[in-house]
Amino acid sequence: MSGPTEVRCMLMRGGTSKGAYLLAEDLPADPAARDDLLLRIMGSPDPRQIDGLGGAHPLTSKVAVVSASDAPDADVDYLFLQVAVDRAEVSDRQNCGNILAGVGPFAVERGLVAPGDGETSVRIRMLNTGERAIATFPTPGGRVDYTGDAEISGVPGTAAPVVIEFPPSGTPLLPTGRVRDTVAGTEVTCVDNGMPTVLIPATALKVTGYEEPKDLEEDLALADRLHEIRLAAGRLMGLGDVETATVPKLTLLAPPRTGGAVTTRTFIPVRCHTSIGVLGAASVAAGLRLPGGVGEGIARPPERGDRVRIEHPTGFLDIETAVDTAASPPTARRTAVVRTARKIIDGIVFPRAATAAPVHPLGGNDGSAAR
């Protein structure tokens, strides 16, 4: 399968991830042809991704496909695609809140949204889940300004803030209907505040939750237990067989050590995240607000205000989360986060020549991702 020999592409850092941002109109309409092209653009399958844009890690092997939206409450549509590093797989079965941080600026750069004078808000429909987000960022003089004094852990230096609000989606906060479940012999809390996530006390898996990501990845006994829990939790959460899926995420909880609400180690789903995803953090923060959840006795959420500081291996992430615990079932009222984004390269990418059979997409790549 050949496809285009050159494609307009913007390489951007979004939050603590990095990926290729492309217009849907510049890609094949057929999902299999599109995914075959993306594998060649990113350099997969290859552990080094030496012949493409990928950075040899799931956090730097991501793609945002953006187009003008026909939804009355959205300006643009955003499809997130996770390109596997060492396998010929492209999956749409999860969202990415870090890459989301670059979608608004990219939409303005490509002329999909007219910039405001001072700042611009872009309403985004996330096709993976059908949920909405509103990204607000500075556009002095009608141009995107990536410079500023906002800092986020895991990214050197400072940049302009991108404030992302997540309106209530109507998705059940507790996919199983319960605040605690016993999964594969372990008590967990299954929560979905934008990302299906399983909260697990670290000590229940015989680790502290303070280990370095590489040390956790090398723990084969832990890997086996996490795999067992993820498969069982996926079925319980209504996600079906998640053997080849990237959701649900698994987050280990430990008491905070630097003044936050909780310490986390998150698996995505096999590699241990060097920080934490935005939507995964939103789910963790909401889960800590639930009386009776597994975070009780571990986390120390603030008594006042909506801000929850999630500690992770390279720092922290602040999430504004309000949960209505009086409702039955509990619902998320508000979720917001400050991220940053930066344009790295804007130009033409030349995909590796096609030499193999096309990849078969995972999940419903028409935007109807498995939930």
Salt bridges, closest charged atoms under 4 A:
GLU25 OE2 - ARG8 NH2 3.46
ASP26 OD2 - ARG8 NE 2.94
ASP35 OD1 - ARG34 NE 2.92
ASP36 OD2 - ARG40 NE 3.20
ASP70 OD1 - ARG125 NH2 3.15
ASP73 OD1 - ARG132 NH2 3.12
ASP75 OD1 - ARG123 NH2 3.03
ASP77 OD1 - ARG125 NE 2.81
ASP86 OD1 - ARG87 NH1 3.50
GLU89 OE1 - ARG87 NE 3.01
GLU109 OE2 - LYS343 NZ 3.20
GLU131 OE2 - ARG371 NH2 3.63
GLU165 OE2 - ARG334 NH2 3.21
ASP181 OD1 - ARG178 NE 2.54
GLU187 OE1 - ARG180 NH1 2.59
ASP192 OD2 - ARG371 NH2 2.85
ASP215 OD1 - LYS214 NZ 3.25
GLU217 OE2 - ARG271 NE 3.16
GLU228 OE1 - ARG225 NH1 2.74
GLU243 OE1 - HIS227 NE2 3.52
ASP318 OD1 - ARG309 NE 2.74
GLU320 OE2 - ARG307 NE 3.03
GLU320 OE1 - ARG334 NH1 3.61
ASP346 OD1 - ARG110 NH2 2.88
